[in-house]
Amino acid sequence: MAGDCAVCGKPLPRRGRGRGAVYCSGACRQRAYRTRRSPSGEEAVTGLVAEIERQVKGLALRPPGTFYEDVSTLSTQVGRLRRIARLAAENVTPDAVTESPGLDEIAFAGLVEPHRGELRVHCYRMTGSYDDADDLVQETLLKAWRHRDDLEDLDSVRSWLYRVATNACLDFLRRAQRRPLQYEPVPGIDSGDGEPPARFPWLQPYPDEADPDVAAVSRETIELVFLAAIQFLPPRQRAVLILRDVLDWPADETAKLLGMTVPAVNSALQRARPTLRERLPGRRADWSLGQAGAEERETLRRYMAAAEHADVSAMAELLSADAVLTMPPNPVWFTGRDAIIRQVGPVFDPGSPRYFGEWRYLPTSANRMPAAAGYVRRPGTAVYRAQLLDVLRVENGHVAEITTFEPHLLPAFGLPLTLPMSDRAGVRRRG
């Protein structure tokens, strides 16, 4: 049976295979995400162990697709339990320091670990960098442990952690003093006739499957164009907009978290919203999970096939006339289909001095957008090595924007850094 939505009680859509849905819509999923309350300390650990035991007993080898999905879910839960244990071990200090009524290392780890995923997303929105977000989450949990006596009510642990994380981000941004740049002409490279786009050398992709909570994050608040747009906001305005418009926090709670007055919060929000609207594309892609998702998947499949077969004509057909290609943190950029094809063509041509090698691609998803990990086998070698991660913005079946990232984050996407030459199927393709 499909069952009822865990939030509103409406009947859930039926699925032919795999695990059933838990929420009837993205709105209910978001509501559950925002209002979720976690059990405290050892109760959370005990409940997690019991859930893992239940999932292990329920594993079935057939059909293979369901088996794979259930094992993936089990792996996520085991990983969460491992992080709780690691966090507890890392926080062990001499007894004279760790004495705290009712909140030892295990209890503390069980209390904060359920919020790790959403804190990482929050820090990522604030900074635009997955690496920085990961570091800031670690800093947040360490500071929270050191100041755990400040937590007066266990039911308010989520807002308390957000306050610690937000302040850590603001301190980091104050030190880093990052400012959006503008791409400039690169000697010897024809970047096209279009206007140079904004440049964010620190921008990185966010792997959708890094945390199970990412499934509850709406696409428009983590897509790259949104991340790029809020980089133009001063850090405190950015924090206000994220807390008020993305996380839907009331003005009084936002003011308390940021140490501001309610009028100051409202004023900052009124200044931030017009800046954000100016920086977002005039026409946004359809973010529903229906036909637009299928269209994007098909566009991604054709994109990978064109690259693997070195089919420049097919690649040109996929690109919109005003497509944009950027490669953070590198200063290289291209505007327009013709400029992109002039760059790509020689890379695919074995007769060109710029020939790079034979390509293979694996599909994935970043920032809730279609993405492809590219591996290249250089002439004379017998292994495909990770070269890039292309994140695509698709409009009307055409690729409107390609953001090409370096491959060091692929393990966070569950993808390898090398593929064997002998296995054309490679690892199980995701997406």
C-alpha positions, 0 to 999 in steps of 0.5 A: 500500500502507498500509505499516507503523507507523514505531514498532511495525511493525504494519500501518497502516490503509488510507485511501481518499484523501490521504496515508497514515498514518505511525503506527498509533495515537496512542500510537505517534505520542506515542512517536515525538514524545517520542523523536525525535532530530534530525540535527545542524546542516547535515545537518538543513538538507540533509535538509530541502532534499532532502525539499522537492525530493522533495515538489515532484517528487511533486506531482500536480494530481489529485485536488484533495483530495490536491493540497491536502494535499500543497501544505499539507505542502510549505508547512509544510516551506518555512516551516520552512526559512524559519525556519531561515534567519531564525534563522541571520540573526538570530543573526549577530554580529561574528566575535569573538563568534560564534566557537564550535568546530563550531557556526556560525549555520546549524548552530545554526539547523538543530539547534534549529529542529526543536524549535521546535513542541514548545517552543511547545506546552510554553511554551503549557502553562506559560503558557496564552497563545499570544502569551506562548508565542511570545515565550518560544520566541524568548527560549529560542532567543536564550538558547540561542544566547548560551549554546551553548557550554554544550551539551556533547553534540549528542544532548542538544539537546532536553533542553537546550532544554527546560531553557532554555525551562522556566526562561524560563517560570518567570522569566516567571510569577514576574514576571507573578504570575498568579492565577486569578480568579473571574467577578463579576456585571457591572452590567446583564447577566444572567449566569444563576443558575449558579456563576460560573466561574473566570476566566483573562484571559490564556487564549488558544487554540492553533491545531492547525495552527500546528506539524506536531508538534501532531498528536502532542500528545494531546488531554487535555494541551492541551484548554482544561479541562486548561489551565485546571486547571493554572493553579491550580498554582504554577509549579514544581509545574506544570513538574513535572507537565508534565515528569513526567505529560505529557512522561513524563520520568523523575524524575531528568531532571526534577530535573536540569532544574529544579535540584531533588532527586528527592524534591522532584520526587516531593513536588511531583508528589504535591501537583500531581496531586490539585489537577489532579483536583479542577479537571477535569470529572467527566465528560470527552468521548471523545477518540478519533478515531472516532465522537466526532470525527464527532459533534463535527464535526456539532455544529460544523456545526449550531452554525455553521448556526444562527448564520448563519441567526440561528436562535435555536431551533436554537441553543437545541437545541444547548446543554446545559441547564447550558452555560457561556459565557466570553469571555477576557479580557473579564469577561462570562460566562453560565451556563445555556442560558436566560442564553446565549439571552437574550444571543444572541437580540437580537444576531441580531434585525434589529429589536433595538437590539442587532442586530449584523449578518449572520454567517458562520462558518468551521470550524477546530480549536483545542486539538484541539477543534472551533472556529468563526471568526465574521465579521460584516457590519455594516448598511451595509457590504460586508465580513465582518470577523473578530469572534470565535473560538468553541471548543466543548466537546461532550458527548453531541452538545450544546455544554457550554461555549463559550469565545469569544476575540478574533480577532487570532490567526486568521492563526495558524489560517490564516484571514483577518481579512475575508471578501468579501460576494460570495463566500459560500463564502469561503476553503476551510473547514477542519475 
